[in-house]
């Protein structure tokens, strides 16, 4: 909406903003077409399981009790 309706932001009044939003809504409603949603609940469960496995793998690979200390810079001569 912002990219298609409100840019450029050259409105001189709120009435102009309202008019442009209403015009966009009318035009969009005339051309909009439904789409088929193909991401199923099973797909979501699979995705969440993969994310959890990835997070567990990352967590198990981190050394315990290790605090990162930056390398000392060489003394200026």
Residue frames as qw, qx, qy, qz and C-alpha x, y, z in Angstrom:
[[0.000, 0.887, 0.461, 0.000, 0.00, 0.00, 0.00],
 [0.298, -0.808, 0.082, 0.501, 2.70, 2.47, 0.96],
 [0.377, -0.246, 0.587, 0.673, 4.77, 1.82, -2.16],
 [0.214, 0.395, 0.751, 0.483, 1.83, 1.73, -4.54],
 [0.083, -0.833, -0.517, -0.180, -0.37, 4.47, -3.10],
 [0.368, -0.897, -0.112, 0.217, 1.55, 6.76, -0.76],
 [0.487, -0.433, 0.363, 0.666, 4.71, 7.28, -2.80],
 [0.350, 0.249, -0.334, 0.839, 5.59, 9.88, -3.68],
 [0.268, -0.627, -0.612, 0.400, 4.36, 11.51, -0.51],
 [0.169, 0.112, 0.170, 0.964, 3.32, 14.75, -2.16],
 [0.180, -0.686, -0.692, -0.137, -0.09, 15.23, -0.58],
 [0.056, 0.362, -0.129, 0.922, -1.22, 18.70, 0.38],
 [0.554, -0.288, 0.232, -0.746, -4.18, 17.53, 2.47],
 [0.375, -0.073, 0.893, -0.239, -5.62, 14.50, 4.17],
 [0.699, 0.470, 0.259, -0.472, -8.47, 14.58, 1.66],
 [0.506, 0.624, -0.535, -0.261, -5.97, 13.84, -1.11],
 [0.063, -0.315, 0.936, -0.145, -4.66, 10.86, 0.84],
 [0.552, 0.211, 0.670, -0.449, -8.18, 9.59, 1.37],
 [0.667, 0.586, -0.056, -0.457, -9.08, 10.04, -2.30],
 [0.360, 0.555, -0.735, -0.150, -5.98, 8.16, -3.46],
 [0.226, -0.156, 0.923, -0.270, -6.59, 5.31, -0.99],
 [0.637, 0.360, 0.481, -0.483, -10.22, 4.96, -2.07],
 [0.605, 0.625, -0.316, -0.379, -9.24, 5.00, -5.76],
 [0.147, 0.440, -0.886, -0.002, -6.63, 2.31, -5.13],
 [0.426, 0.034, 0.816, -0.389, -9.14, 0.16, -3.22],
 [0.695, 0.493, 0.200, -0.483, -11.68, 0.37, -6.04],
 [0.514, 0.626, -0.534, -0.242, -9.11, -0.42, -8.73],
 [0.036, -0.355, 0.922, -0.149, -7.62, -3.28, -6.72],
 [0.554, 0.145, 0.690, -0.443, -11.02, -4.83, -5.99],
 [0.711, 0.553, -0.036, -0.433, -11.83, -4.81, -9.71],
 [0.564, 0.591, -0.571, -0.077, -8.61, -6.60, -10.69],
 [0.315, -0.460, 0.779, -0.285, -7.84, -8.80, -7.68],
 [0.799, 0.086, -0.515, -0.299, -7.97, -12.54, -8.20],
 [0.788, -0.508, 0.298, -0.181, -7.95, -15.22, -5.52],
 [0.363, 0.555, -0.748, 0.002, -4.91, -17.42, -5.30],
 [0.916, -0.191, -0.340, -0.098, -4.55, -21.01, -4.23],
 [0.325, -0.740, 0.530, -0.256, -2.77, -21.30, -0.91],
 [0.846, 0.221, -0.484, -0.031, -0.49, -24.32, -1.12],
 [0.161, 0.396, -0.721, 0.545, 1.28, -24.13, 2.24],
 [0.700, -0.387, -0.526, -0.290, -0.53, -26.75, 4.31],
 [0.613, -0.708, 0.222, -0.272, -0.62, -27.29, 8.08],
 [0.959, -0.106, 0.112, 0.238, 1.68, -30.29, 7.50],
 [0.577, 0.575, -0.074, 0.575, 4.14, -28.02, 5.68],
 [0.213, -0.816, 0.200, -0.498, 4.09, -25.65, 8.65],
 [0.853, -0.483, 0.189, -0.062, 4.73, -28.48, 11.12],
 [0.889, 0.193, 0.050, 0.412, 7.64, -29.66, 8.97],
 [0.307, 0.732, -0.123, 0.595, 9.11, -26.17, 8.77],
 [0.468, -0.766, 0.223, -0.381, 8.86, -25.65, 12.53],
 [0.946, -0.267, 0.150, 0.111, 10.47, -29.04, 13.17],
 [0.748, 0.407, -0.022, 0.524, 13.36, -28.20, 10.83],
 [0.013, 0.807, -0.181, 0.562, 13.88, -24.83, 12.52],
 [0.717, -0.629, 0.211, -0.215, 13.90, -26.49, 15.94],
 [0.950, -0.015, 0.090, 0.299, 16.43, -29.12, 14.79],
 [0.511, 0.623, -0.081, 0.587, 18.63, -26.37, 13.34],
 [0.260, -0.807, 0.214, -0.486, 18.50, -24.34, 16.56],
 [0.875, -0.446, 0.185, -0.035, 19.30, -27.41, 18.67],
 [0.869, 0.246, 0.021, 0.429, 22.24, -28.26, 16.42],
 [0.253, 0.739, -0.156, 0.605, 23.61, -24.71, 16.69],
 [0.530, -0.733, 0.208, -0.374, 23.16, -24.72, 20.46],
 [0.949, -0.264, 0.142, 0.097, 24.90, -28.07, 20.89],
 [0.764, 0.398, -0.025, 0.507, 27.91, -26.93, 18.81],
 [0.018, -0.865, 0.185, -0.466, 28.62, -23.85, 20.93],
 [0.524, 0.117, -0.669, 0.513, 31.38, -24.35, 23.50],
 [0.519, -0.755, -0.389, -0.097, 30.11, -24.11, 27.05],
 [0.577, -0.715, -0.066, 0.388, 31.57, -21.60, 29.45],
 [0.569, 0.095, 0.262, 0.774, 33.41, -19.80, 26.68],
 [0.064, 0.905, 0.221, -0.358, 33.33, -16.03, 26.67],
 [0.663, 0.550, 0.170, 0.479, 34.67, -14.51, 23.49],
 [0.346, -0.775, 0.057, 0.525, 37.52, -12.10, 24.07],
 [0.569, 0.820, -0.062, 0.008, 38.77, -9.99, 21.19],
 [0.836, 0.112, -0.085, 0.530, 42.37, -10.52, 20.18],
 [0.369, -0.760, -0.024, 0.535, 44.80, -8.07, 21.73],
 [0.507, 0.854, -0.005, 0.119, 46.02, -5.39, 19.37],
 [0.759, 0.093, -0.162, 0.623, 49.80, -5.10, 18.94],
 [0.338, -0.760, -0.158, 0.532, 51.38, -2.33, 21.00],
 [0.425, 0.890, 0.047, 0.161, 52.10, 0.84, 19.01],
 [0.751, -0.215, 0.008, 0.625, 55.79, 1.62, 18.67]]
